[in-house]
């Protein structure tokens, strides 16, 4: 029980420090909409990687890091396609996002099959 509490505290401290650091970066850059982008995802990913390295070692963590990179690439493709379709064709958001989620899965699975096995 004590180990679980210590790990939770460590996650809290590392995550909080990284979220704060990325929030400062978001505050520095323009436009201010970058603050949300820099605020959560990168810092939580880094905190998770640090804790994974501590608990399971660098070999396991390298696979996790590659998986995060593949997910980021897939999400970038998804976000670009959804943004383009919404601006260009003015179609419904729910339909567009639902349709392009297949792209997200396709890119993710393709990267996994090509690189991560």
Backbone torsions as a table, in degrees:
resi	resn	phi	psi	omega
1	UNK	NA	-39.7	-179.5
2	UNK	-64.1	-38.9	179.5
3	UNK	-63.2	-40.7	178.8
4	UNK	-63.3	-40.9	178.8
5	UNK	-65.6	-42.4	179.2
6	UNK	-64.7	-40.9	178.5
7	UNK	-65.1	-41.4	177.5
8	UNK	-61.9	-42.0	178.2
9	UNK	-64.8	-42.9	178.6
10	UNK	-62.1	-44.0	176.7
11	UNK	-59.6	-42.0	-179.9
12	UNK	-62.4	-46.2	-176.9
13	UNK	-67.9	-48.9	-179.1
14	UNK	-64.7	-46.6	179.0
15	UNK	-60.8	-44.0	179.4
16	UNK	-63.8	-41.9	179.2
17	UNK	-64.9	-42.1	-179.8
18	UNK	-71.1	-39.1	176.4
19	UNK	-60.9	-42.1	178.7
20	UNK	-63.3	-43.0	179.8
21	UNK	-63.6	-43.9	179.3
22	UNK	-71.3	-28.7	175.8
23	UNK	-66.3	-37.8	176.3
24	UNK	-64.0	-43.8	176.2
25	UNK	-59.3	-42.4	178.9
26	UNK	-64.2	-32.0	178.4
27	UNK	-72.3	-30.9	-178.1
28	UNK	-73.5	-42.5	-174.6
29	UNK	-82.6	154.1	176.6
30	UNK	-111.4	148.3	-7.1
31	UNK	-73.2	166.5	-176.7
32	UNK	-66.0	-13.3	178.5
33	UNK	-66.4	-16.5	175.9
34	UNK	-68.8	-20.0	-178.0
35	UNK	-58.5	-42.5	178.5
36	UNK	-67.9	-37.4	179.1
37	UNK	-64.1	-43.6	-179.0
38	UNK	-80.5	-15.2	-171.3
39	UNK	-74.3	-39.6	-168.1
40	UNK	-117.5	-63.8	-167.9
41	UNK	-57.7	-52.5	-178.1
42	UNK	-62.4	-39.3	-177.2
43	UNK	-69.8	-38.5	178.3
44	UNK	-70.3	-35.3	176.6
45	UNK	-64.6	-43.5	179.2
46	UNK	-65.8	-40.3	177.9
47	UNK	-62.8	-41.5	178.2
48	UNK	-64.1	-41.1	178.9
49	UNK	-65.0	-41.9	178.8
50	UNK	-60.0	-46.4	-179.5
51	UNK	-68.3	-32.8	177.1
52	UNK	-68.3	-39.5	177.0
53	UNK	-62.5	-44.2	-179.9
54	UNK	-62.7	-43.5	-173.4
55	UNK	-85.1	-39.4	-170.9
56	UNK	-118.9	-5.7	177.2
57	UNK	95.7	172.1	-173.2
58	UNK	-77.1	-30.4	-179.4
59	UNK	-63.9	-50.1	178.3
60	UNK	-62.9	-40.4	-178.0
61	UNK	-66.3	-32.0	179.1
62	UNK	-65.5	-36.6	176.1
63	UNK	-66.0	-41.7	177.9
64	UNK	-62.8	-41.2	179.6
65	UNK	-64.6	-42.5	177.2
66	UNK	-63.9	-36.0	177.9
67	UNK	-65.9	-39.1	177.3
68	UNK	-64.7	-39.7	178.5
69	UNK	-64.6	-44.2	178.3
70	UNK	-61.5	-41.9	177.2
71	UNK	-63.1	-38.8	178.8
72	UNK	-66.4	-40.7	177.8
73	UNK	-63.7	-44.6	179.1
74	UNK	-63.3	-42.1	179.5
75	UNK	-66.6	-37.1	177.4
76	UNK	-61.4	-44.8	177.7
77	UNK	-61.1	-44.0	178.0
78	UNK	-59.8	-50.0	-177.1
79	UNK	-63.8	-39.8	178.0
80	UNK	-63.5	-45.1	-178.6
81	UNK	-67.0	-42.6	178.9
82	UNK	-64.3	-45.2	179.9
83	UNK	-60.6	-46.0	-179.6
84	UNK	-61.7	-48.0	-178.0
85	UNK	-62.5	-40.9	-179.2
86	UNK	-67.8	-39.1	-179.3
87	UNK	-76.4	-37.4	-174.6
88	UNK	-79.9	-44.5	-170.9
89	UNK	-107.8	-10.1	178.0
90	UNK	53.7	48.4	178.2
91	UNK	-99.7	171.9	-174.2
92	UNK	-65.7	139.3	-176.2
93	UNK	-63.9	-48.0	-176.8
94	UNK	-60.6	-42.3	180.0
95	UNK	-66.9	-43.5	-179.4
96	UNK	-63.5	-48.8	-179.3
97	UNK	-63.3	-40.0	179.2
98	UNK	-66.6	-39.9	-179.6
99	UNK	-67.2	-45.7	-175.9
100	UNK	-77.8	-8.1	174.5
101	UNK	-64.1	-27.4	174.5
102	UNK	-64.2	-35.8	175.6
103	UNK	-63.8	-43.7	178.3
104	UNK	-56.6	-48.8	179.1
105	UNK	-64.6	-41.4	-179.3
106	UNK	-63.0	-45.6	178.7
107	UNK	-65.7	-42.7	178.9
108	UNK	-58.7	-50.2	-178.4
109	UNK	-66.9	-35.9	178.1
110	UNK	-65.5	-44.3	177.5
111	UNK	-64.1	-38.7	177.9
112	UNK	-62.8	-45.5	-178.7
113	UNK	-66.4	-36.3	-175.8
114	UNK	-81.1	-37.6	-167.2
115	UNK	-121.2	-30.1	-164.3
116	UNK	-99.6	-5.5	-179.7
117	UNK	-75.8	NA	NA
